[in-house]
Amino acid sequence: MTDHEKVNILLVDDQPAKLLAYEVILKDLGENLVVATSGRDALEYLLKNDVAVILVDVCMPELDGFELAGMIREHPRFQKTAMIFISAIQVSDIDRLRGYEMGAVDYVPVPVIPEVLRAKVKVFAELYRKTRALERFNAELEDRVRARTAELQETNARLLESEQRRNLAIAAGKMGSWDWDWINGDWMWDDGQFHIFGVDPQTFEVTPANVQALLHPDDIDQLGNAMAQFAKGTKSYEAEFRINRPDGEVRWCVGTAAATLDSGGRVVRVSGVTIDITDRKHAEERQNLLTREVDHRAKNALALAQSIVRLTRGENVKTYIQAVEGRISALARVHTILSLSSWQGAEIGRLVDEELAPYSVGDQTVFCGSEVQLQPATAQTLALALHELVTNSAKYGALSMLSGRLSIKWEVQADVLVLAWEERGGPLVQTPISRGFGTRSVIASIESQLGGKAEFDWRSEGLICRLSVPLARNAAISELNVRQNTAVNGNGAKRIARSADI
């Protein structure tokens, strides 16, 4: 689009007389004026053509100006098209706000002042023309930049390829090249080879004895094996080996060698490349360690899941499924917490908060205690025990009623985590004749798996449970991080104040 190319101006009104008047007013602009007698006609034209300015009557039957503007703005191609509303009625501030929200750039009241309308349309037509010219210029500039970038990239690729071929032996300080005269025993090392072996080119003399002294004792036999293979007519040889640098560092390398034969088939020269693969070896070791760690954790998780499935009981299939799903969900939550710490441990406050989250309505639940970092195995088992207590409370105890209250406190006493669970305000509690599955699960988790103790006091006003978990039992596996700072749940200062009353 040139500076003198006409742009399309769409005039939308259901009254032909008004359209004619708009055409007369805007004729002197020299633009292409297009008329539409309805919103539908306007939309059909817009789908096939680009428009610089749309002049819309607010009051039209079937589809008024606001609705038409909203439909136009939904089309990606016309999201920035200038729309001017013409209104024959008094427009309120709310109507103006609605029009601007629909995408209007200006309002023109009736009776229309020709000079004002012509000036407004001219401004937006010129803006459209300049914008299109700028877009075209930017597109051309981007094409030039892309073409120039492609040329530079191609040139750079050729330079890099040439550089790589020229410096194959010493690329990135991880490679070195060498040459050995089989006949007179002369050796030649480049700078990369000296760097890999960690020796000074000015003082180190390359001889079989000196080279052998730098090889790892377990890999010296490979040097003799390579010489024997070449003596038998082998043309190439490759092996991994370790070197002991003079500074004591051990490096892993892979060496590739090729023999040059004379006309009689005898070896006259052996040339090769040495590549430092220490980083790759370390990465492989870390990967193997990670694989073993994942396998170990997966087995632990499967063992816990197997135990949950085997020990869970239910009155029917539905209750059995709900119980299993609840316990698996509890296990999944603690696994999430552990994964966020890279399996270094889980803070007990997080475990309690996760379990009580569905019941944290108002001040029904409160908890506080010292900040204790639990090792993964302890966190998993304690989380399942807490889940059983919460589930039982939600079914039969304080959490089964809105009037019920539950408080949880914990502290560390001589390397023993002591957690006090207290319910009140719920249904009347009666001492059970026999232990239910939930109670047995808590006892088994705390006492059998963690070597602790679980005590239950079935008071009429609510259950009191005391869990004691020895923290130093597995100190060799995980160092505990116990800091005597108050830990509270997500309700902030309000929950801190209530915790002081527990």
Buried (B, 14 or more C-beta within 10 A) or exposed (E): BEEEEBBBBBBBBBEEEBBEBBBEBBEEBEBBBBBBBBBEBBBEBBEEEEBBBBBBBBBBEEBBBBEBBBBBBEEEEBEEBBBBBBBBEEBEEEBBEBBBEBBBBBBBBEEBEBEEBBEBBBBBBBBBBEEBBEEEEEEEEEEEEEEEEEEEEEEEEEEEEEEEEEBEBBBEEBBBBBBBEBEEEEBEBBEBBBBBBBBEEEEBEBEEEEBEEBBBEEBBEBBEEBBEBBEEEBEEBEBEBBBBEEEEEEBBBBBEBBBEBEEEEEBEBBBBBBBBBBEEBEEEEEEEEEEEEEEEBEEEBEEBBEBBEEEBEEEEEEEBEEBBEBBBEBBEBBBEBBEEBEBEBBBBBBBBBBBBEEBBEEEBBBBBBBBBBBBBBBBBBBBBBBBBBBBBBBEBBBBBEEEBBBBBBBBBEEEBBBBBBBBBBBBEBEEEEEEEBBBBBBBBBBBEBBEBBBEBEEEEEBBBBBBBBBBEBBEEEBEBEBEEEEBBBEBEEEBBEBBEEE
